[in-house]
Amino acid sequence: MTFRKIIKLVSVCYIVISALPVSAQMMSAQSVLEDAAEAMGGLDRIRGVDSLLMTGFSQTLNQDGGSSSSSHPKAPKKWAAQNDVERYFDLDDLSAYQTHRQGFLFPFALAFGHSWAPSSQLQEGANALNHPLMALRAALASSTELGAVSIEDDNIVVEFTLADDTVLWLGINQLNKLPAWVRWMGAHANLGQVTYTTWFTGYVPFDGVRLPNGFTTEIDWRENVVSVFHVDSYELDVELPEFVAGGGGFGGGGSPDVVVTEVADGVWDLRVGSNGGAVVEFEDHLLMFEVYGNEANSLARIDVANTLVPGKEVTQVILSHHHFDHSGGIRAAVSRGLTIISKRENEGILREMVSRPAPNFPDALARNPQPLHFIPVDEHLVLEDAMRRVDVYEVIGHMHMTDAVFAYIPEERILMQGDMFDIGWDWHWWGGNYMDSVEHFNLDPITDIPVHGRVSTLEEVITNIGSQVSAAREFCARDLAIGVYMAGCPVKYSRD
């Protein structure tokens, strides 16, 4: 190579290297954040905003994607829509308050799911900081500890820790210096721990501050997008309403009170509130149907069950289907070494659930790691010893949950099920599944022990399913009369 060519190659390399972003090690977190503040409208302007109102409409992924009809990763997902959204931000307190009208975009059995009634959410901590103005103010707060600066794709990433030890990461675009995303971690009943990332898109100036018109939040499970928000308007320095906490969650909080009802000799119903299921005695162990809701409720039912018969404890759990409300106690059950019995197709998602670590939010499984012991059900599985027989069957023709099972005790003629029927439902969109399943396997139940509701007779089940199907059809007819066509309409009922 000639000297001239060497000089030319060195010059080209210098130009390329000069065009590359500055190394993360050469940046200070404070300067990166201040550059972002300048890009949004100036540090003084950003610090001078006391409150913010964001309006628009959004969609959220039901149960973070854990309510699809099938447990398959590519199964169609179910969404809820929120209209007339008003999200208020208190930038001094770093909290948020959202009001909206919500409706499910899939058939739901309770009327509130399609009522579009006003509801509200109080958002605090990291859950309030998925807006660039809030995240930037939190990162610049005097009580915040700034951490490492790194590069991820096209973004400079600043780690910061709040006064309550919550850790977040703010990604800032290297070209325009605007915040691109914020990331944080949270506890999750089914998945142990999840990482959330909210992306900010389409910045537009409002009253001297550049703010995004689009938000997309994703989690680190199956690459699921769990919410999107479309902004209609912003108002700065508005009068804030009272931020009032609302309810929510599967099973509620506090210490669970387990109510025990003996249904037959060696068969009990154990219920926390309106949710629970059966416990069945075998010769040397107990079998539980469902670990619904969350860790606390499930462990409470297991602990009470273990006191029913001296020397016998729960060793097996039948999981009716994978939906995240019904599988909310799976990690807790596995932490106790219990064997899970469910449809073969559910093994994959259950292994996903129990294999995820939760180092920052240690739950029962993180504190006592155990492997998943799984017994698959295809069409029919028999559990039997010298004392008892329980048959586990696949559910027939249920479009709400295709990978589902129910159980039957032939001697006592007791059927145990989750989401095949609930006496508290307003509507039943899948009413034929119950008797279709019973007749398909030539069963003769007289008692139903459900996950939701209360123990019922077969006569009550049949009567209420008929009423619920009729009510769903009336709902469809009322909506159709005003030009609204809901998902699930018209109602298909195989018993017609």
N, C-alpha and C positions, 0 to 999 in steps of 0.2 A: 504494500500500500504506500502511495507517495505521500510526501509531507503535506501537499496541498489537500489531498483527500482526508488525511487525519484531521487537519484544522477544520475542514468543512463538517466532518462527522461530530467533532467536539462542539462546534457552534450549534448544530441541530439539536444535540442532546441538551445543551444549555437552555435553548429556547423551550423545549418540551418540559424540562424540569421546572423552569420558571413559571410555566402555565399551570402546573399542578397545584392543588390546594395545599395550604401550609400544613405541616405536620401537627397532629393533635398535641404532641408534647410541647410545641412552641406556643400554644394558646393558653390563656388563663380562663377559667370558667366565668369569672366576673366580666371580663371583656367580651366574651362571646354573648353573654346575656345582655349586656349593655348595647352591643351592636344590634341584637334582635329588637330591643326596646326602641332604638333609633329607627329601625326599619318599620316598626308598627306605628310610629308617630312621634317619637321622642321620649326620652327617659322621664322628663318632667311631666309630660302629658299622660304617659302610662301610669305614673305614680299618683297623678291627680284625679283619676277616675275613682269615684266612691262606689258606684253601683252600675249595673248593666241589666237591660231587659232584652232578651232574644226571643223572637216569635217565629213560628213556622210549623212544620209538620214532620213527623218521623215514623219510622217503622222499627220494631224490635223483634229479634228472633226468639220465638217462644222457647223457654227453658234452655237457652243458649244452644239450641239445636238438638236437645235431648228429648224432644217430643214428636219426632217424625214417626210415621206409622210403622216403619221398619227401622231396625237398628243399623242397617247398612250405611256406610259413610256417604254414599251418593243418593240416599233416599231423599225425596223432596221434603223441604223444611216448611215449618208452619210459622207464620208471621202475625204480629199484631200491629195495628196502625194507631198512631196518636195524632189527632187533629186539634186545631185551636190550641197549640202549645204555647205557653208562656214560661220561659225559664229566666228566673231572676238570679243575679249574682251579687253577693255582698263581698266586695273586694277588700274590705277591711277585715272582716271576719273569715274570709275565704270559705264561705258556704254558699249553697245554691238551693233554690226552691222552684220546683216545676209543677205547673198545673196543665192538665190536658183532658181531652175526651178520647177514650180508648175503645176500640172495637177489634175483636179477633177476626182475622181473614181466613178462618177455617171453622167448621162446625164445632160449636162448644155447647156443652150440656146445661150450663147455668145461664140464666137470662142476663146477668150482669156482663157477660162476655160480649154481648151484642147490643148493649143498651146505649153505648156512647155517653155514659154518665160522666160528669166531672170527677176527676180524682187528682191527687197531689202526691208529691214525693219531696221529702227533705233530703238533701244530699250534702254530706260532710266529708272531711278528709280528702283522700285521693279521688273519691267519687264526684267531688265538686270541681276538680281541677282539670277536667278534660275540655278545657277551652283555653286558647293560647294566652289570653289576657290574664286569666286566673292562674295558669301555670307559671307564667312569667313573673307575676306579682309574688307568688309563693316562693319561687326560686330566688328572687331578689330580697326577700324579707330578711331582716337582721337576725332573726332566730333560726334561719335555715343554714345548714352546713353544706357548702359546695364540695363536690367530689371530683372524680376523674373526668377528663375530656377525651373523647374518642371520635373516630370516624365510622359511620355506618352508611354505606352507599353514597348518596350525594349530601349527606347531612352531618353536621357537627353535633355530637351528642354530649350533653352536660348531665351528669348525675348530681342529684341533690337530695338531701335528707331533711325532712321537716322536724319541728321540735318534738313531735310525738314518735320519732324514729321511722316514720313512713318514708320509703325510698322511691323516688321517681326519676325518670329520665326524660329530658326534653331534647328532641331532635330539631335542629335549625338548619335550614337550607343554606348551602355554602354560597350560592349565587345571589339570591335576593335577601338573605339574612332573616327571612321570616320563619317563625316556628312552623315546622312541618308535621310534627306529631308529639304526643306525650305518652309515656308508658308507665305502668305501675302494676303491682301484683295484688291479688286478693285471695281470700279463702274461698273454697268451693266444696259444697257437701259431696258432690259426686266425683269431682275431679281432683280433690285435695287442694290444689293451688293452681290458679291460672294467671297468665300475664295478659293484660289488656293494653292495646295500643289504639289511640284515637288519632286519626289523620285529619288535618285541616287543609281545606282546598278553597280556591276561588276567593282570594282576599279582595275586599272592596273598602274604600275609605268611608268612614262614618264619623262626622263631627271631629275630624282631625286624627282619627285612629283607624288603622287598617285592621279589618276583622274578616274572618272567613265566612263564606256562605254555605259551606258544606262540611259535614262531620261524618266520618265512617270509623266505627270501632270494631276491632277484631280481637279474637282470643287465640291462644296458642294450642287449641285443640281442634283438629280437623280443618284448620285454616278458616274457621267460621267467622263470618261477619255477623256481629250480634246486634248492631244498631246502625241506623243512618239517620241523619238530621238535615233537613232542607230549611235554610233560614229565609224568612220573609222580610224581617226588619230587625233593626237594632235601635235602642234608645239608651243614651248614656246619662248617668246621674239622675236616675228616676227614684221616686219614693218607693220604698220596698214594703211589701205586705208582711204580715207576720208569718214567719217560717214555722209551720206546724208539722210535726212528724206524723206520717201515716203508717198504717199496718202493712203486713206482707210477709211472705215466706211460707214454706210448707211446715205447718205444725205449730207456728208461733214460738215464743220464747218462754223463759222461766223453767222451773222444775216440772217435768212432765208427770201428770197424775194418771196412773194406769188403772183403768176400771176393768175388773175381772168378772166375767159372767160364765157360769158353767152351762154349756149347751147340752151336753150328754156326758155319760160316764167316760172320763178320759179325754173330753173335748171341751175346750174353753175358748171364749172370745176375749181377747185382750185389746183394749182400745184406749187411745189418748185422744180426748175430744171425740170427734166423729170419725176418726181414722184408726184402723188397726187391722185385725184379722185373727185367724184361728191359731190355737196351739193344740197339737194332737199328741197323745201319749202312746209310745211304743213300749216294747218289753224292757229296753235298756236305755231309752233316750226319748227326747221330745222333738217334734217337728213343728216349725213355725211357718205360717203363711205370711209372706211379705215383710219387708223392713222399710216401712213407708216414712217419708218426710225428711228426716235428718238423723244425725248421730244420736242426739240426746233422746229423742223419742224411741228410736230403735233399741238403744242400749237399755232404756227403762223397761221396755216390753220384754226384752231378753232376760233382764235381771229378775223381774217379777215372775216370768215363766219358770225360771230355775228354782223358784220356791214352791211351786205347785205340788210336786211329787218328790218326797225325800229320796235322794240318791240319783235323781234323773235330771239332766240338763238338756237344753236345746243344742243339738249338733247339726241340724239341717234346716235350711230355709228355702221355701219355694218362692221364687220371684215370678209374679204373673207376667210382667213385661218390663221393658227397659226404661220406660219414660222416667225422667229425672225426679219427678215427685215420688214415684213408686220405688225407685232404686236409690233414694237419698240416704238410706242406711246401709248400703252394701259395703262400703269401706269399713264401717263399724262392725258389721257381721263378720267380715273376713278377718278383722283384727282379733276376734275371739276364736278364730280357727274353724268357723262354721262352714259347712259345705253348701254351695248354692246350686239349686236345681231350677232349671229354666229351659226354654226353647233353645235348641242347638244354635240357632242363628244369633242368640244373644251372647254367646261366649266371647266373641271378639270385642264387643263394646265393654263388657264387664272386665276383661283383661286390660283394656285401655284405662278404665276407671281406677283399678286397684294398683296399676303399675306406676302411676304418676306420683312423684315425690311431693312432699309438702314441707320443706325445711323452714319456711318463714311463718307458716301457719299450721303447726303440727296438730293433726287430728289423731283419733284413736289408732288408725293404721300406721301413721308416721311414727307414733310413739311405740307401737308394738307391731313391727312389720311381719306379715304372714303371707304365704302364697295363696292364690285362689285355688280352691278345690271345687271342681265343677262337674255336675252330672247332667248330661244333655237329655232333652226330651225331643223326640221326633213326633210321632203321632200319639204314642201311649207309653207310659212308664208305670210299672207297679212297684210300690214300696210296701214290703210285707215282712212280718215276723210272726211268731206264735201268738202274739196278742192282737195285732191290728193289720189291716190292709188299707192302703190309700192308693187310689189310681190318679195319675196325673195325665191330663189330656191336652192336646192342642185345641185352641179356640177355633171355631168354625165361622168363617165369613165375617170377620170383624174388621172393617176398614179403618177403625181408629187405631188398631194395634194388631199388625199382621203376625208378629212373632210373639204370640202370647199363649199361656197355658192356664188351666184351671184344675182344681183337684176335687176328688169325690171320695167320700167314705161310704162304701156300699152297705155295711151293716147298719149304720145309723141314718143312712140316706141323707147325708149332709154334703152340700156343694159349697166349695170355697172359691171365691173369684175376686178379681180386681178389674173394675171398669167394664164388666159385662152388664152390670146394672147397679144403680144407686138410687135408693128410695128418695133421696133428696134432690135428684135432678129435676129441672124444669122441663127439659126436652130430651128425647132419646132419638138420635139420628141413626143408630145402628141396632134398632130394637130386635131384629130377627136373630141376632147372633146367639142369644141365650138359649132359646128353645131349639134353634138349629143345632147347637152343640149338644144339648141334652139328648135330642132324638138321634143325632148321628151316631152316638155311642150307646144308645139304648139304655139310658140312665133313668132313674126313678126317684129324684130328690123330693124331700118334703121340707127341708130347711136350707136357707141360704145364709152363709156367713161372708159378708162382703168386706172389702178393704174400706170403702166409703159407706157411711150410713149406719145401719144397725142390722142385727140379725132379724131375718124375715122368713115368713112361710112362702112356699112356692106359689100359693094362691095370691099372696100380696105381690110377689114379683111379677106374675103374669098380668094382674090387674093394673099395676102401676106402669109397666112397660107400655101397655095399650094406651093408657092416658097420656104418657109422655110422648109417644109417637104422634098421637092426635094433636097434642099441643104444639109440637114442632111443625106439623103440617099447617095448623092455623097461623102460626108465626110466619111461615113462608107465604101464605095467602095474603096476610095483611101487608107484608112488605111488597109483594108483587102488585097489589092494588095501588100503591103509591109510587110504583116505578123503581123499586129497589129489589135486586135479585141477589140474595145471600148465598154464600158458599154452603153446600149441603142441600139446597133446594133444587128440585122437589125431593122429598124424603122417600127413600126406597125402603120398603118393608117386605121381607120375604114371607111374612105370615099372612099377607092379604089373601 
